[in-house]
Amino acid sequence: MSSFIRRHRNKVLWLGGISAAAWLLGKYAKKRIIEMTEQASKDRAAQENLRRRFEQNQQDCTFTVLSMLPILSESLFHDRTAELLVAALQRQKNAAGTDPDAPAPPLSDAATNKYAALSKQEIWNELKIVNFTQLLTALYSVTLLTAMTRVQLNLVGRLIYLDSVLFNPARPEDIALQGSTDKFLPHQTEHRFLTFSWYFLHVGWKQCADRVRNAVESVLGSVPLKKSITAAELNNLLAEIRVRVESDDFTDVRAKPFPFQKYLLPIEDDELTTLEQGGAHVDHTVGTSGRVTDPVLRRLLDECRDIFDAPDFARVVQSALDSVFGIATAHLTADMPVPPSIVEVESEVATGVPMATLLPKAKQLVHGVINGVPNEYIAALSRHAPLQQFATLIYAQFSDHCVE
């Protein structure tokens, strides 16, 4: 045996080397397979954690918007112009003797002086402008508030996620949905950042309402109340109003989109004032000369403004407006007679209703937009695909923070 080994020593050594190498390679491959399996498992857990957090964040956005609607409702319905106009019409009706026993709704002296000199036709025309202005303002306000909340909460949610993943010692799959270590985003800074929604709820929506009224007056002001309006004509009128509201140049419908961001955030010199009015604690560490200087809050506000200024945001808002306007238009035209044949489509008598009959519908729809339970407009916006995709892009931009 020993002589055999001596004669074939090289072959034995070569075979032993091959066997040892194969054993080592097999052991290394097994180790790598185990490592890759564990890493794949961790990646899946991290992706699932990210997905759950993102979905939870979008639900939080919807609930946050619903929680702010009562504030918007109080602001929007604080204007009693429509009720005053109806009261003025009733007083004129009583004065003419057509219904002497009907009680006249009480009017303040200021309201009496304001509307007493108007003719019946002027009051009806003003009521038309007010009702449609209020409806369209509600649609714009709900859409802008939803878009703004999506941007704010996804910026916050992204930082909370990074907090939990980078600084929490637990495994990714064990991290709670709301867990964070307060490293990237201190809780007080988060509260201050979200307080900026106060600006739109108390200031920005009024500026939006003024712009909407100007557009409504320019389009509907000359439309007689007795004119028969078809569904197609109503769609065209609302589309023309939208073009005037959403174009930067009110007189040029081909102009670039209007920058709605000026309604969403105050100018930098008014930032500290907005925080104080919104109830947030403000001291010298937050900012000076009216402007926020706290580095984390400053970065959030700057990124928020950059997002609002982006063309993608304008397209998403426009798409979301298409959705809510479609719902409102469907309600306005629900009782309009359907033409029995294509030949009668052009007949206003066959397919239209007087403009005056749309006024109470518009007034009723405002309550559905702001106070509806369940709120189909908020539900539609929560399902709106472009808005969800835009939120995904915001939530998934981790690189800059990870480098820091």
C-alpha positions in Angstrom: 0.0 0.0 0.0 2.8 2.3 0.9 4.6 1.5 -2.3 1.4 2.2 -4.2 1.1 5.6 -2.6 4.8 6.4 -3.3 4.4 5.5 -6.9 1.2 7.6 -7.3 2.1 10.3 -4.8 1.5 13.2 -7.2 -1.9 11.8 -8.1 -2.9 11.3 -4.5 -1.8 14.8 -3.6 -3.6 16.2 -6.5 -6.8 14.3 -5.6 -6.5 15.3 -2.0 -6.1 18.9 -3.0 -9.1 18.7 -5.3 -11.2 17.1 -2.5 -10.2 19.7 0.1 -10.9 22.5 -2.4 -14.3 21.1 -3.2 -15.1 20.7 0.5 -14.0 24.3 1.2 -15.9 25.6 -1.8 -19.0 23.7 -0.8 -18.8 25.1 2.7 -18.4 28.6 1.4 -21.3 28.2 -1.0 -23.5 26.9 1.8 -22.5 29.9 4.0 -23.2 32.3 1.1 -26.6 30.7 0.4 -27.5 31.1 4.1 -26.4 34.7 4.1 -28.3 35.5 0.9 -31.4 33.8 2.2 -31.2 35.8 5.4 -30.6 39.1 3.5 -33.5 38.4 1.2 -35.7 37.8 4.2 -34.5 41.0 5.8 -35.1 42.9 2.5 -38.6 41.5 2.3 -39.3 42.4 5.9 -38.0 46.0 5.3 -40.1 46.3 2.1 -43.2 45.1 3.9 -42.5 47.5 6.8 -42.1 50.3 4.3 -45.3 49.3 2.5 -47.3 49.1 5.8 -46.0 52.4 6.9 -46.8 54.1 3.6 -50.4 52.7 3.6 -50.9 53.8 7.2 -49.6 57.2 6.3 -52.1 57.6 3.5 -54.9 56.6 5.8 -53.6 59.2 8.3 -53.8 61.8 5.5 -57.5 61.1 4.8 -58.4 61.2 8.5 -56.4 64.4 9.0 -58.3 66.1 6.1 -61.6 64.9 7.6 -60.6 66.3 11.0 -59.9 69.7 9.4 -63.1 70.0 7.4 -65.2 71.4 10.3 -62.8 74.3 10.5 -63.1 74.9 6.8 -66.9 74.5 7.1 -67.1 77.1 9.8 -65.1 79.5 7.7 -67.0 78.9 4.5 -70.5 79.0 6.0 -69.6 82.1 8.1 -70.6 84.1 5.1 -74.3 84.5 5.3 -74.7 86.3 2.0 -77.0 83.7 0.4 -79.3 83.7 3.4 -79.4 87.5 3.4 -80.3 87.5 -0.3 -83.1 85.0 0.2 -84.4 87.1 3.1 -84.3 90.2 0.9 -86.3 88.4 -1.8 -88.9 87.4 0.9 -89.2 91.0 2.1 -89.8 92.2 -1.4 -92.4 89.5 -1.9 -94.1 90.5 1.3 -93.9 94.2 0.4 -95.5 93.5 -3.0 -98.5 91.9 -1.2 -98.1 88.5 -2.9 -97.7 86.7 0.4 -98.7 89.2 3.2 -98.9 86.5 5.9 -95.4 85.1 5.3 -92.9 86.1 8.0 -89.9 88.1 6.8 -86.6 86.7 7.8 -84.7 89.1 10.1 -82.0 91.2 8.5 -79.3 93.3 10.2 -79.3 97.0 9.4 -76.1 96.6 7.4 -77.6 93.8 5.3 -80.9 95.8 4.9 -79.0 98.8 3.6 -76.8 96.7 1.3 -79.6 94.8 -0.5 -82.7 97.1 0.0 -81.8 99.1 -3.1 -81.4 96.1 -5.4 -84.1 95.0 -7.8 -85.5 91.5 -7.7 -83.5 90.6 -10.8 -80.3 91.9 -9.3 -80.8 89.9 -6.1 -81.5 86.7 -8.1 -78.4 87.3 -10.2 -76.3 87.9 -7.0 -77.7 84.7 -5.5 -76.6 82.8 -8.6 -73.1 84.1 -8.3 -72.9 83.5 -4.6 -74.2 79.9 -4.7 -71.9 78.8 -7.5 -69.0 80.6 -6.0 -69.5 78.8 -2.7 -69.8 75.4 -4.4 -66.7 75.8 -6.5 -64.7 77.3 -3.6 -65.6 74.2 -1.6 -64.3 72.0 -4.4 -61.1 73.9 -4.8 -60.6 74.1 -1.0 -61.1 70.4 -0.4 -58.8 69.5 -3.2 -56.0 71.9 -2.2 -56.3 70.9 1.5 -56.0 67.2 0.5 -53.0 67.8 -1.7 -51.3 69.9 0.9 -51.9 67.4 3.6 -50.6 64.6 1.5 -47.3 66.5 0.9 -46.9 67.4 4.6 -47.7 64.0 6.1 -45.5 62.2 3.6 -42.6 64.4 4.3 -43.1 63.8 8.0 -43.7 60.1 7.5 -40.5 59.7 5.5 -38.4 61.1 8.3 -40.2 59.0 11.0 -39.5 55.9 8.9 -35.8 56.8 8.6 -35.7 57.5 12.3 -37.1 54.1 13.1 -34.9 52.2 10.7 -31.5 53.9 11.2 -31.7 54.5 15.0 -33.9 51.8 16.3 -32.0 48.7 17.4 -34.9 46.4 16.7 -35.2 44.3 13.6 -37.1 46.1 10.7 -40.0 43.7 11.0 -40.4 44.4 14.7 -40.5 48.2 14.4 -43.9 49.7 15.2 -45.7 51.7 12.6 -45.4 54.9 14.6 -42.1 54.2 16.2 -39.2 56.8 16.0 -36.3 57.9 18.1 -36.8 61.6 17.5 -33.4 62.0 15.8 -34.4 63.2 12.3 -37.6 65.0 13.3 -38.2 66.2 16.9 -41.8 66.0 17.9 -42.1 69.8 18.5 -40.7 70.5 15.0 -43.2 68.1 13.5 -46.0 69.9 15.4 -44.8 73.3 14.1 -44.6 72.0 10.6 -48.1 70.7 10.6 -49.4 73.9 12.1 -48.8 75.6 8.8 -52.1 74.1 7.6 -53.6 76.9 9.7 -52.7 79.4 7.0 -54.8 77.8 4.3 -57.7 77.1 6.6 -58.0 80.7 7.7 -56.3 82.8 5.0 -55.5 80.9 1.8 -59.1 79.6 1.2 -60.4 83.2 1.3 -57.9 84.3 -1.4 -59.0 81.3 -3.4 -62.7 82.2 -2.9 -62.0 85.7 -4.3 -60.4 84.3 -7.4 -63.2 81.9 -7.9 -65.9 84.6 -7.5 -64.2 86.7 -10.2 -64.2 83.7 -12.6 -67.8 82.9 -11.8 -68.9 86.5 -12.4 -67.1 86.7 -15.7 -68.7 83.5 -17.0 -72.1 83.2 -15.3 -72.8 86.9 -14.8 -74.5 87.3 -18.2 -76.4 84.0 -18.2 -80.1 84.7 -17.6 -81.8 82.7 -14.8 -84.6 81.7 -17.2 -82.2 80.4 -19.8 -82.5 76.6 -20.3 -79.2 74.9 -19.6 -78.3 71.5 -20.9 -75.8 69.1 -19.3 -73.3 69.8 -22.0 -73.7 73.6 -21.6 -73.3 73.4 -17.9 -70.1 71.3 -18.4 -68.8 74.0 -20.8 -69.6 76.8 -18.4 -67.9 75.1 -15.5 -64.9 74.2 -17.7 -64.6 77.9 -18.7 -64.7 78.9 -15.0 -62.0 76.4 -14.2 -59.8 77.7 -17.0 -60.0 81.2 -15.7 -59.3 80.1 -12.1 -56.5 77.8 -13.0 -54.6 80.0 -15.5 -52.0 82.4 -14.2 -53.3 85.2 -16.4 -57.0 85.6 -15.8 -57.5 87.1 -19.2 -55.4 84.6 -21.2 -56.6 81.0 -21.0 -53.4 79.9 -22.7 -51.2 81.1 -19.8 -49.2 78.8 -17.6 -51.0 77.2 -14.6 -51.9 79.5 -11.7 -49.5 79.0 -8.7 -51.9 77.8 -6.0 -49.0 77.4 -3.6 -49.4 81.0 -2.7 -52.6 80.0 -0.9 -51.0 77.0 0.9 -48.1 78.6 2.7 -47.4 82.2 3.9 -44.5 84.2 2.6 -41.3 83.6 4.6 -41.6 86.9 6.5 -45.0 85.8 7.9 -43.9 82.3 9.0 -43.5 83.0 12.7 -46.8 84.9 12.7 -48.6 82.0 11.2 -47.1 79.6 13.8 -48.2 81.9 16.6 -51.7 82.3 15.2 -51.9 78.6 14.8 -51.2 78.0 18.4 -47.6 76.7 18.2 -45.0 77.6 20.7 -42.5 80.0 19.2 -39.2 81.2 20.7 -35.8 82.6 19.6 -34.7 79.1 18.5 -37.4 78.8 15.9 -36.6 82.0 13.9 -36.0 85.7 13.7 -37.5 88.6 11.8 -40.6 86.7 11.0 -38.8 83.9 9.2 -38.2 80.3 10.4 -34.5 79.6 10.9 -34.7 76.3 12.8 -32.7 74.0 10.4 -35.0 71.0 10.4 -38.2 73.1 10.1 -36.5 75.3 7.5 -35.6 72.3 5.4 -39.2 70.9 5.6 -40.7 74.3 4.6 -38.3 74.7 1.7 -38.9 71.2 0.4 -42.6 71.7 0.8 -42.4 74.9 -1.3 -40.2 73.2 -3.9 -42.9 70.5 -4.2 -45.7 73.0 -4.5 -43.7 74.8 -7.2 -43.1 71.7 -9.3 -45.0 71.2 -12.5 -45.9 67.7 -11.3 -47.8 69.1 -8.4 -49.8 71.4 -10.7 -50.7 68.4 -12.9 -51.7 66.3 -9.9 -54.0 69.1 -8.5 -55.6 69.6 -11.9 -56.2 65.9 -12.2 -57.7 65.8 -8.7 -59.9 68.7 -9.5 -61.2 66.8 -12.6 -62.3 64.1 -10.2 -64.2 66.2 -7.7 -65.7 68.4 -10.4 -66.9 65.3 -12.2 -68.8 64.2 -9.1 -70.3 67.6 -8.5 -71.4 68.0 -12.2 -73.0 64.5 -12.1 -75.1 65.6 -9.1 -76.1 68.9 -10.7 -77.2 67.2 -13.9 -78.7 64.2 -12.3 -82.3 65.4 -12.8 -81.9 66.8 -16.3 -84.0 65.1 -18.9 -82.2 62.7 -21.1 -82.8 63.2 -24.8 -84.6 60.2 -26.3 -82.7 60.4 -29.5 -79.6 62.0 -31.0 -81.8 64.3 -33.1 -83.1 66.0 -30.0 -79.7 66.6 -28.4 -79.5 70.1 -29.7 -83.0 71.0 -28.4 -82.6 73.0 -25.2 -86.3 72.6 -24.4 -86.0 68.8 -24.5 -82.8 68.4 -22.5 -82.2 71.5 -20.4 -83.5 73.1 -17.2 -83.7 76.8 -16.3 -80.5 78.1 -14.7 -82.6 79.1 -11.6 -83.4 75.5 -10.8 -79.6 74.8 -10.4 -79.2 77.3 -7.6 -80.7 75.2 -4.7 -78.8 72.2 -6.0 -75.5 74.1 -5.9 -76.3 75.3 -2.4 -77.1 71.8 -1.2 -74.0 70.3 -2.8 -71.8 72.6 -0.8 -72.8 70.8 2.4 -72.1 67.5 0.7 -68.6 68.6 -0.2 -67.7 69.9 3.2 -70.0 68.1 5.7 -71.0 64.9 3.8 -70.9 61.7 5.9 -69.6 59.6 4.3 -67.8 62.2 2.2 -67.7 60.9 -1.4 -65.4 63.7 -2.5 -62.7 62.9 0.1 -63.2 59.2 -0.7 -62.6 59.9 -4.4 -59.5 61.9 -3.6 -58.1 59.2 -1.3 -58.4 56.7 -4.2 -57.1 59.1 -6.8 -54.2 57.3 -8.5 -52.1 60.3 -9.6 -52.3 61.7 -6.0 -51.2 58.3 -4.6 -48.3 58.0 -7.1 -47.2 61.6 -6.2 -47.3 60.7 -2.5 -45.2 57.6 -3.2 -42.5 59.7 -4.9 -42.3 62.1 -1.9 -42.2 59.3 0.7 -39.5 57.3 -1.1 -36.9 60.1 -1.5 -34.5 58.9 1.2 -31.1 59.5 -0.4 -30.4 63.1 0.8 -31.2 62.2 4.4 -29.3 59.0 4.4 -26.2 60.8 3.1 -26.5 63.3 5.9 
